[in-house]
Amino acid sequence: MSSNAESGRTSGSGSVGGSGPTRSLWLKLLALSSAAAGAALLVTAVLAFVFNGGYGALSSLFGGALVMAFFAISLAIGHFVGRNNPSGAIGMFVATYFVKVVGFAVVLFVLGAPAWLHERWFLIGAVVCVIAWQAAEIIGFSKARLQIYSDPDSQEGGTHV
């Protein structure tokens, strides 16, 4: 391995270009997290079917689908708000979280638990989905390229390296 500081051949002959921020970060996270949670949820549903039949599988799918809907709303809000007002996205996340928690609680209390619901598999499906979704989001965020500083304008007359 050589560098430009050492004598000998240089490491590269081409210029190094800059890369901008990740385009559509929230939608990429939504796709990645949905795929991971969906795959984990399908495995859970198969296990639920083996141990408790169709109602177990349906219960785990129902629990996981609620979790996925809960998280997907936030990422969709982040995408639409973040395009026009990136700094306002966090405030919208907080407001959306409050509305989601209250909304989901009202829906669950008003509708109640269906007679076919297997509580244990509902909980297992929801927990598996949360873990898979959050792990995928962490991986997605860790690979995202977030631009911290603005690129200099070519109109400024400054020199660019």
C-alpha positions, 0 to 999 in steps of 0.5 A: 500500500502506498500513499502520496507521501511516500516515494513510489507509485501513487495510490490512484490516478483519478480525481476524487469526487465528492458525494452528496447526501443520500437521496430519499433517506426516509423512503430507503429506510422504509423499504429496508425496514419493511423488508426486514420486518416482513421477513421476520414476521413471515418466519414468526407466522410460520412458527405460530401456525405450526404451534397454534394453527391458523389463529396463531399465524393470523394473530402474529401477522396482525400484531406485526402489521400494526407495528409496521403501520405504526413505524411506516407512518413516521418514515412517510412523514419524515419523507414528505416533511423532510424534503421541504423542511429538513429541520422541521422533520424532528418536530413532526416526528414528535407530533406524529408519535403522539397522534399515533399512540393516542390513535392506535390506543383509541382504535384498540380500545374501541374495537377490542380484541377479536375473538380469534386473537391469540394474545401470545402470538400477537405479542410475539409478532409485534416484538419480533417486528419491532426488533427487526424494524429497529435493527434495519433502521439502525443499519440503514442510518449507519450507511446513510450519507448525511450532508452536514455542511453546505457545498460552496457555491461556484458563484462565490469566486473562491477556489475549489479543490 
